Amino acid sequence: MIRPALLAMLGLLLHGGDARASLFCLVPETADSFVALRAAPGAQGRLILRMKPGDEVQIVEGGRGGWSKVRHWPGDARLAKGYGGFTEGHVARRFLRDCG
């Protein structure tokens, strides 16, 4: 039983893609009551929308300079309606704490 697990781990290591691409995170509570989803990495990027606590994001790319590219679903929309209907943008990585 150990052998298939080792092969799976080896496959992930050799894949070369961002292993975080399948991680889902919930938008946390903040002092402002929202987390900004931006068109480009950085605070100067155009604001796409204000994500609310409990909204769901999926990490697409680890990003650079403390920012990650994500897909966003409001509330439980992904669970209720499937993987379509997301908005893609960038979020400061410090808000991506509880992922799994």
ChimeraX commands (.cxc) that place a marker at each C-alpha (Angstrom):
marker #1 position 0.00,0.00,0.00 radius 0.5
marker #1 position 2.92,2.36,0.51 radius 0.5
marker #1 position 4.08,2.04,-3.10 radius 0.5
marker #1 position 1.01,3.75,-4.73 radius 0.5
marker #1 position 1.29,6.62,-2.25 radius 0.5
marker #1 position 4.97,7.08,-3.07 radius 0.5
marker #1 position 4.21,7.04,-6.79 radius 0.5
marker #1 position 1.51,9.67,-6.32 radius 0.5
marker #1 position 3.90,11.89,-4.36 radius 0.5
marker #1 position 6.59,11.45,-7.02 radius 0.5
marker #1 position 4.07,12.40,-9.70 radius 0.5
marker #1 position 3.23,15.62,-7.86 radius 0.5
marker #1 position 6.90,16.49,-7.50 radius 0.5
marker #1 position 7.67,15.83,-11.16 radius 0.5
marker #1 position 4.55,17.61,-12.40 radius 0.5
marker #1 position 6.23,21.00,-12.04 radius 0.5
marker #1 position 2.94,22.86,-11.64 radius 0.5
marker #1 position 1.94,24.86,-8.63 radius 0.5
marker #1 position 0.79,22.33,-6.03 radius 0.5
marker #1 position -1.37,25.03,-4.45 radius 0.5
marker #1 position -3.57,25.21,-7.58 radius 0.5
marker #1 position -6.08,22.87,-5.98 radius 0.5
marker #1 position -6.21,24.56,-2.58 radius 0.5
marker #1 position -9.45,26.24,-1.56 radius 0.5
marker #1 position -9.49,28.98,1.08 radius 0.5
marker #1 position -12.22,30.91,2.84 radius 0.5
marker #1 position -11.96,34.69,2.87 radius 0.5
marker #1 position -11.23,35.68,6.49 radius 0.5
marker #1 position -12.82,38.33,8.68 radius 0.5
marker #1 position -10.93,41.63,8.43 radius 0.5
marker #1 position -11.18,45.05,10.06 radius 0.5
marker #1 position -12.60,46.43,6.77 radius 0.5
marker #1 position -15.11,43.53,6.45 radius 0.5
marker #1 position -13.77,42.68,2.97 radius 0.5
marker #1 position -10.68,41.50,1.11 radius 0.5
marker #1 position -9.85,43.18,-2.21 radius 0.5
marker #1 position -9.71,41.09,-5.39 radius 0.5
marker #1 position -7.53,43.02,-7.83 radius 0.5
marker #1 position -6.88,42.86,-11.57 radius 0.5
marker #1 position -3.10,42.84,-11.07 radius 0.5
marker #1 position -0.82,41.94,-8.16 radius 0.5
marker #1 position -0.23,44.92,-5.90 radius 0.5
marker #1 position -2.29,47.50,-4.04 radius 0.5
marker #1 position -2.27,49.70,-7.16 radius 0.5
marker #1 position -4.09,47.01,-9.22 radius 0.5
marker #1 position -7.66,47.89,-10.24 radius 0.5
marker #1 position -10.23,46.70,-7.69 radius 0.5
marker #1 position -12.40,43.99,-9.29 radius 0.5
marker #1 position -14.61,43.31,-6.28 radius 0.5
marker #1 position -14.71,43.24,-2.50 radius 0.5
marker #1 position -14.74,39.65,-1.27 radius 0.5
marker #1 position -16.77,39.03,1.87 radius 0.5
marker #1 position -15.83,36.83,4.83 radius 0.5
marker #1 position -16.82,33.25,4.05 radius 0.5
marker #1 position -16.46,33.64,0.27 radius 0.5
marker #1 position -14.33,30.93,-1.31 radius 0.5
marker #1 position -11.16,31.28,-3.38 radius 0.5
marker #1 position -9.01,28.75,-5.17 radius 0.5
marker #1 position -5.30,29.48,-5.52 radius 0.5
marker #1 position -4.35,29.33,-9.20 radius 0.5
marker #1 position -0.76,30.62,-8.99 radius 0.5
marker #1 position 1.48,31.33,-6.01 radius 0.5
marker #1 position 2.25,34.73,-7.43 radius 0.5
marker #1 position 5.00,37.17,-6.79 radius 0.5
marker #1 position 5.68,39.85,-4.26 radius 0.5
marker #1 position 3.23,38.55,-1.68 radius 0.5
marker #1 position 0.27,38.21,-4.08 radius 0.5
marker #1 position -1.49,35.13,-5.46 radius 0.5
marker #1 position -3.75,34.66,-8.47 radius 0.5
marker #1 position -7.08,33.17,-7.37 radius 0.5
marker #1 position -10.55,32.21,-8.55 radius 0.5
marker #1 position -13.35,33.63,-6.42 radius 0.5
marker #1 position -16.86,32.29,-5.73 radius 0.5
marker #1 position -19.25,34.29,-3.53 radius 0.5
marker #1 position -20.51,32.42,-0.46 radius 0.5
marker #1 position -21.21,28.76,-1.25 radius 0.5
marker #1 position -21.76,29.33,-4.99 radius 0.5
marker #1 position -19.13,26.77,-6.03 radius 0.5
marker #1 position -20.75,24.07,-3.92 radius 0.5
marker #1 position -24.26,25.01,-5.04 radius 0.5
marker #1 position -23.63,25.67,-8.74 radius 0.5
marker #1 position -20.32,23.98,-9.61 radius 0.5
marker #1 position -16.96,25.29,-10.72 radius 0.5
marker #1 position -18.23,27.81,-13.29 radius 0.5
marker #1 position -19.17,31.38,-12.53 radius 0.5
marker #1 position -15.95,32.41,-10.83 radius 0.5
marker #1 position -14.10,35.71,-11.00 radius 0.5
marker #1 position -10.33,35.56,-11.38 radius 0.5
marker #1 position -7.94,38.09,-9.88 radius 0.5
marker #1 position -5.14,38.68,-7.41 radius 0.5
marker #1 position -5.23,38.80,-3.62 radius 0.5
marker #1 position -2.61,39.59,-1.00 radius 0.5
marker #1 position -1.28,36.23,0.21 radius 0.5
marker #1 position -1.53,37.29,3.87 radius 0.5
marker #1 position -5.31,36.76,3.56 radius 0.5
marker #1 position -4.89,33.14,2.40 radius 0.5
marker #1 position -4.35,31.47,5.75 radius 0.5
marker #1 position -6.88,28.68,6.13 radius 0.5
marker #1 position -6.44,26.69,2.96 radius 0.5
marker #1 position -6.79,22.99,2.39 radius 0.5
marker link #1:1,2 radius 0.2
marker link #1:2,3 radius 0.2
marker link #1:3,4 radius 0.2
marker link #1:4,5 radius 0.2
marker link #1:5,6 radius 0.2
marker link #1:6,7 radius 0.2
marker link #1:7,8 radius 0.2
marker link #1:8,9 radius 0.2
marker link #1:9,10 radius 0.2
marker link #1:10,11 radius 0.2
marker link #1:11,12 radius 0.2
marker link #1:12,13 radius 0.2
marker link #1:13,14 radius 0.2
marker link #1:14,15 radius 0.2
marker link #1:15,16 radius 0.2
marker link #1:16,17 radius 0.2
marker link #1:17,18 radius 0.2
marker link #1:18,19 radius 0.2
marker link #1:19,20 radius 0.2
marker link #1:20,21 radius 0.2
marker link #1:21,22 radius 0.2
marker link #1:22,23 radius 0.2
marker link #1:23,24 radius 0.2
marker link #1:24,25 radius 0.2
marker link #1:25,26 radius 0.2
marker link #1:26,27 radius 0.2
marker link #1:27,28 radius 0.2
marker link #1:28,29 radius 0.2
marker link #1:29,30 radius 0.2
marker link #1:30,31 radius 0.2
marker link #1:31,32 radius 0.2
marker link #1:32,33 radius 0.2
marker link #1:33,34 radius 0.2
marker link #1:34,35 radius 0.2
marker link #1:35,36 radius 0.2
marker link #1:36,37 radius 0.2
marker link #1:37,38 radius 0.2
marker link #1:38,39 radius 0.2
marker link #1:39,40 radius 0.2
marker link #1:40,41 radius 0.2
marker link #1:41,42 radius 0.2
marker link #1:42,43 radius 0.2
marker link #1:43,44 radius 0.2
marker link #1:44,45 radius 0.2
marker link #1:45,46 radius 0.2
marker link #1:46,47 radius 0.2
marker link #1:47,48 radius 0.2
marker link #1:48,49 radius 0.2
marker link #1:49,50 radius 0.2
marker link #1:50,51 radius 0.2
marker link #1:51,52 radius 0.2
marker link #1:52,53 radius 0.2
marker link #1:53,54 radius 0.2
marker link #1:54,55 radius 0.2
marker link #1:55,56 radius 0.2
marker link #1:56,57 radius 0.2
marker link #1:57,58 radius 0.2
marker link #1:58,59 radius 0.2
marker link #1:59,60 radius 0.2
marker link #1:60,61 radius 0.2
marker link #1:61,62 radius 0.2
marker link #1:62,63 radius 0.2
marker link #1:63,64 radius 0.2
marker link #1:64,65 radius 0.2
marker link #1:65,66 radius 0.2
marker link #1:66,67 radius 0.2
marker link #1:67,68 radius 0.2
marker link #1:68,69 radius 0.2
marker link #1:69,70 radius 0.2
marker link #1:70,71 radius 0.2
marker link #1:71,72 radius 0.2
marker link #1:72,73 radius 0.2
marker link #1:73,74 radius 0.2
marker link #1:74,75 radius 0.2
marker link #1:75,76 radius 0.2
marker link #1:76,77 radius 0.2
marker link #1:77,78 radius 0.2
marker link #1:78,79 radius 0.2
marker link #1:79,80 radius 0.2
marker link #1:80,81 radius 0.2
marker link #1:81,82 radius 0.2
marker link #1:82,83 radius 0.2
marker link #1:83,84 radius 0.2
marker link #1:84,85 radius 0.2
marker link #1:85,86 radius 0.2
marker link #1:86,87 radius 0.2
marker link #1:87,88 radius 0.2
marker link #1:88,89 radius 0.2
marker link #1:89,90 radius 0.2
marker link #1:90,91 radius 0.2
marker link #1:91,92 radius 0.2
marker link #1:92,93 radius 0.2
marker link #1:93,94 radius 0.2
marker link #1:94,95 radius 0.2
marker link #1:95,96 radius 0.2
marker link #1:96,97 radius 0.2
marker link #1:97,98 radius 0.2
marker link #1:98,99 radius 0.2
marker link #1:99,100 radius 0.2
view
